[in-house]
Amino acid sequence: MAARKRGRRAGEQKALNARQQARVRRAVLGKYPDQLALPGLVWTRGQVGVLVKRWFGIGLSRVTIGKYLRSWGSVPAEAYPGGL
């Protein structure tokens, strides 16, 4: 038996499908939270979670949201120790 990589394949069994990810990604990278009726001027994982819950009815953990943000090339505001 040949050795293979174990576990899930990349992108398999994600909470958000590709279309949902694209919609949230566009919002996070192209708008400020206050433009989408969320408090604040910078995106946090909590705000992204509220947005996903509002749009799709899916609750995501902060860790999962952080992974999505990193995969989209964004870093949440709370990742900066001294703030922005």
Backbone as a printed PyTorch tensor [residue, N CA C, xyz], in Angstrom:
tensor([[[  0.8390,  -1.1670,   0.0000],
         [  0.0000,   0.0000,   0.0000],
         [  0.8930,   1.2420,   0.0000]],

        [[  0.5980,   2.1610,  -0.8830],
         [  1.4000,   3.3740,  -1.0020],
         [  1.0200,   4.3670,   0.0950]],

        [[  2.0150,   5.0700,   0.6110],
         [  1.7710,   6.0780,   1.6390],
         [  1.1430,   7.3040,   0.9950]],

        [[  0.1010,   7.8290,   1.6340],
         [ -0.5630,   9.0290,   1.1430],
         [ -0.7850,   9.9800,   2.3050]],

        [[ -1.0390,  11.2190,   1.9680],
         [ -1.3450,  12.2170,   2.9790],
         [ -2.6890,  11.8740,   3.6150]],

        [[ -2.7540,  11.9870,   4.9340],
         [ -3.9800,  11.6570,   5.6520],
         [ -4.8420,  12.8900,   5.8580]],

        [[ -6.0960,  12.6610,   6.1660],
         [ -7.0030,  13.7520,   6.5070],
         [ -7.7950,  14.2640,   5.3180]],

        [[ -8.4660,  15.3670,   5.5500],
         [ -9.3020,  15.9730,   4.5230],
         [ -8.4620,  16.6280,   3.4370]],

        [[ -9.0300,  16.7050,   2.2460],
         [ -8.3790,  17.4410,   1.1680],
         [ -8.6350,  18.9310,   1.3740]],

        [[ -7.7900,  19.7540,   0.7960],
         [ -7.9400,  21.2110,   0.9330],
         [ -9.3110,  21.6450,   0.4180]],

        [[-10.0350,  22.4080,   1.2240],
         [-11.3310,  22.9180,   0.8340],
         [-12.4930,  21.9680,   1.0630]],

        [[-12.2000,  20.7710,   1.5140],
         [-13.2510,  19.7790,   1.7160],
         [-13.9710,  20.0070,   3.0390]],

        [[-15.2540,  19.9300,   3.0320],
         [-16.1060,  20.0470,   4.2140],
         [-15.9280,  21.3810,   4.9390]],

        [[-15.9440,  22.4390,   4.1910],
         [-15.8980,  23.7690,   4.7970],
         [-17.3070,  24.1860,   5.1890]],

        [[-17.4160,  25.0410,   6.1760],
         [-18.7120,  25.5050,   6.6380],
         [-19.3980,  26.3800,   5.5860]],

        [[-18.6150,  27.1760,   4.8780],
         [-19.1550,  28.0480,   3.8310],
         [-18.7550,  27.4940,   2.4730]],

        [[-19.7050,  27.4630,   1.5380],
         [-19.3510,  27.0090,   0.1930],
         [-18.6090,  28.1370,  -0.5310]],

        [[-18.1370,  27.8730,  -1.7290],
         [-17.3030,  28.8420,  -2.4560],
         [-18.0510,  30.1480,  -2.7170]],

        [[-19.3290,  30.0660,  -3.0490],
         [-20.1140,  31.2680,  -3.3370],
         [-20.2920,  32.1220,  -2.0700]],

        [[-20.5680,  31.4670,  -0.9410],
         [-20.7230,  32.1860,   0.3190],
         [-19.4100,  32.8330,   0.7290]],

        [[-18.3090,  32.0880,   0.5840],
         [-16.9970,  32.6460,   0.9160],
         [-16.7010,  33.8770,   0.0700]],

        [[-17.0120,  33.8040,  -1.2170],
         [-16.7380,  34.9280,  -2.1080],
         [-17.5390,  36.1610,  -1.6850]],

        [[-18.7960,  35.9710,  -1.2890],
         [-19.6340,  37.0940,  -0.8780],
         [-19.0860,  37.7560,   0.3860]],

        [[-18.7150,  36.9410,   1.3770],
         [-18.1830,  37.4800,   2.6290],
         [-16.8210,  38.1330,   2.3760]],

        [[-16.0000,  37.4920,   1.5700],
         [-14.6700,  38.0280,   1.2580],
         [-14.7860,  39.4100,   0.6110]],

        [[-15.6960,  39.5460,  -0.3590],
         [-15.8990,  40.8520,  -1.0050],
         [-16.3120,  41.9040,   0.0170]],

        [[-17.1810,  41.5210,   0.9380],
         [-17.6420,  42.4710,   1.9590],
         [-16.4980,  42.8760,   2.8740]],

        [[-15.7240,  41.9070,   3.3360],
         [-14.6470,  42.1790,   4.2930],
         [-13.5170,  42.9810,   3.6500]],

        [[-13.1740,  42.6530,   2.4180],
         [-12.0590,  43.3360,   1.7710],
         [-12.4750,  44.6290,   1.0690]],

        [[-13.7850,  44.8070,   0.8140],
         [-14.2100,  45.9720,   0.0600],
         [-15.0460,  46.9880,   0.8050]],

        [[-15.4550,  46.6760,   2.0130],
         [-16.3200,  47.5860,   2.7660],
         [-15.8570,  47.6920,   4.2100]],

        [[-16.3380,  48.7150,   4.8740],
         [-16.1410,  48.8530,   6.3130],
         [-17.3470,  48.2310,   7.0170]],

        [[-17.1700,  47.7520,   8.2330],
         [-18.3090,  47.1520,   8.9460],
         [-19.5160,  48.0760,   9.0560]],

        [[-19.2850,  49.3670,   9.2890],
         [-20.4230,  50.2810,   9.4530],
         [-21.2440,  50.4310,   8.1720]],

        [[-20.6640,  50.1090,   7.0190],
         [-21.4090,  50.1440,   5.7720],
         [-22.4090,  48.9890,   5.6840]],

        [[-22.2210,  47.9690,   6.5150],
         [-23.1100,  46.8130,   6.5420],
         [-23.8890,  46.7540,   7.8520]],

        [[-24.0760,  47.9160,   8.4680],
         [-24.8520,  48.0520,   9.7130],
         [-24.2470,  47.2800,  10.8770]],

        [[-22.9180,  47.2320,  10.9180],
         [-22.1920,  46.6380,  12.0440],
         [-21.3830,  47.7490,  12.7110]],

        [[-21.1850,  47.6760,  14.0140],
         [-20.4240,  48.7260,  14.6950],
         [-18.9300,  48.6630,  14.3450]],

        [[-18.2940,  49.8010,  14.3660],
         [-16.8410,  49.8500,  14.1900],
         [-16.4160,  50.2050,  12.7800]],

        [[-15.1220,  50.4490,  12.6520],
         [-14.5440,  50.8290,  11.3700],
         [-13.5490,  49.8090,  10.8400]],

        [[-13.1900,  48.8190,  11.6570],
         [-12.2910,  47.7520,  11.2090],
         [-12.9590,  46.4070,  11.4760]],

        [[-12.6270,  45.4240,  10.6650],
         [-13.2210,  44.0990,  10.8060],
         [-12.5690,  43.3140,  11.9370]],

        [[-13.3770,  42.6820,  12.7440],
         [-12.9100,  41.7350,  13.7620],
         [-13.5470,  40.3880,  13.4450]],

        [[-13.0210,  39.3430,  14.0510],
         [-13.6130,  38.0180,  13.8410],
         [-15.0600,  37.9930,  14.3230]],

        [[-15.3460,  38.6830,  15.4060],
         [-16.7080,  38.7280,  15.9190],
         [-17.6730,  39.3560,  14.9270]],

        [[-17.2480,  40.4400,  14.2950],
         [-18.1020,  41.1110,  13.3120],
         [-18.3210,  40.2350,  12.0770]],

        [[-17.2710,  39.5490,  11.6440],
         [-17.4200,  38.6430,  10.5070],
         [-18.3970,  37.5170,  10.8740]],

        [[-18.3030,  37.0210,  12.1040],
         [-19.2190,  35.9840,  12.5580],
         [-20.6700,  36.4480,  12.5580]],

        [[-20.9040,  37.6840,  13.0030],
         [-22.2580,  38.2500,  12.9950],
         [-22.7590,  38.3650,  11.5560]],

        [[-21.8920,  38.8120,  10.6580],
         [-22.2700,  38.9540,   9.2570],
         [-22.6450,  37.6040,   8.6450]],

        [[-21.8360,  36.5870,   8.8870],
         [-22.1050,  35.2420,   8.3520],
         [-23.4140,  34.7010,   8.9270]],

        [[-23.6230,  34.9000,  10.2170],
         [-24.8630,  34.4360,  10.8600],
         [-26.0740,  35.1570,  10.2620]],

        [[-25.9470,  36.4590,  10.0440],
         [-27.0430,  37.2590,   9.4920],
         [-27.3620,  36.8350,   8.0510]],

        [[-26.3340,  36.6730,   7.2420],
         [-26.5430,  36.3700,   5.8270],
         [-26.9290,  34.9170,   5.5650]],

        [[-26.2750,  33.9800,   6.2790],
         [-26.4380,  32.5670,   5.9370],
         [-27.0140,  31.7070,   7.0530]],

        [[-27.1580,  32.2600,   8.2530],
         [-27.6780,  31.4850,   9.3730],
         [-26.7080,  30.4340,   9.8760]],

        [[-25.4190,  30.6500,   9.6390],
         [-24.3820,  29.6970,  10.0460],
         [-23.5400,  30.3240,  11.1460]],

        [[-23.4250,  29.6420,  12.2720],
         [-22.5700,  30.1040,  13.3550],
         [-21.1790,  29.5170,  13.1990]],

        [[-20.1750,  30.3790,  13.2080],
         [-18.7810,  29.9410,  13.0750],
         [-18.0020,  30.3190,  14.3200]],

        [[-17.0400,  29.4850,  14.6820],
         [-16.1750,  29.8100,  15.8130],
         [-15.1790,  30.8850,  15.3950]],

        [[-14.6180,  31.5650,  16.3970],
         [-13.6190,  32.5970,  16.1150],
         [-12.3910,  31.9990,  15.4220]],

        [[-12.0300,  30.7890,  15.7760],
         [-10.8830,  30.1240,  15.1420],
         [-11.1650,  29.8950,  13.6600]],

        [[-12.3500,  29.4000,  13.3530],
         [-12.7250,  29.1460,  11.9600],
         [-12.7460,  30.4490,  11.1650]],

        [[-13.2920,  31.4960,  11.7390],
         [-13.3320,  32.7980,  11.0630],
         [-11.9140,  33.2910,  10.8040]],

        [[-11.0290,  33.1210,  11.7790],
         [ -9.6310,  33.5120,  11.6000],
         [ -8.9670,  32.7600,  10.4570]],

        [[ -9.2870,  31.4760,  10.3220],
         [ -8.7220,  30.6800,   9.2230],
         [ -9.2230,  31.1750,   7.8770]],

        [[-10.5280,  31.4750,   7.8120],
         [-11.0680,  32.0380,   6.5700],
         [-10.3800,  33.3590,   6.2460]],

        [[-10.2660,  34.2440,   7.2150],
         [ -9.6520,  35.5480,   6.9750],
         [ -8.2160,  35.4040,   6.4810]],

        [[ -7.4530,  34.5240,   7.1030],
         [ -6.0730,  34.3090,   6.6560],
         [ -6.0380,  33.7690,   5.2300]],

        [[ -6.9530,  32.8580,   4.8970],
         [ -6.9590,  32.2920,   3.5470],
         [ -7.3560,  33.3400,   2.5040]],

        [[ -8.0830,  34.3910,   2.9340],
         [ -8.4850,  35.4720,   2.0300],
         [ -7.4530,  36.5900,   1.9940]],

        [[ -6.3880,  36.4670,   2.7550],
         [ -5.3450,  37.4960,   2.7590],
         [ -5.6540,  38.6670,   3.6650]],

        [[ -6.4930,  38.4720,   4.6480],
         [ -6.8600,  39.5370,   5.5780],
         [ -6.4810,  39.1170,   6.9900]],

        [[ -6.2530,  40.1150,   7.8440],
         [ -5.9400,  39.8450,   9.2400],
         [ -6.9320,  40.6350,  10.0860]],

        [[ -7.6290,  39.9800,  11.0290],
         [ -8.5910,  40.7220,  11.8450],
         [ -7.9040,  41.7450,  12.7300]],

        [[ -8.6180,  42.8020,  13.0880],
         [ -8.0550,  43.8980,  13.8710],
         [ -7.5010,  43.4200,  15.2070]],

        [[ -8.1350,  42.4250,  15.8460],
         [ -7.6530,  41.9980,  17.1550],
         [ -6.3280,  41.2440,  17.0850]],

        [[ -5.8220,  41.0060,  15.8750],
         [ -4.5210,  40.3580,  15.7210],
         [ -3.3690,  41.3280,  15.9830]],

        [[ -3.6780,  42.6210,  15.9980],
         [ -2.6550,  43.6290,  16.2690],
         [ -2.6150,  43.8980,  17.7640]],

        [[ -1.5070,  43.5680,  18.4450],
         [ -1.4410,  43.7070,  19.8940],
         [ -1.7240,  45.1040,  20.4110]],

        [[ -1.2490,  46.1300,  19.7620],
         [ -1.4390,  47.4930,  20.2360],
         [ -2.6230,  48.1800,  19.5880]],

        [[ -3.3840,  47.4520,  18.8010],
         [ -4.4880,  48.0600,  18.0630],
         [ -4.0100,  48.6810,  16.7750]],

        [[ -4.9040,  49.3060,  16.0820],
         [ -4.5250,  49.9340,  14.8020],
         [ -4.2690,  51.4150,  14.9670]]])
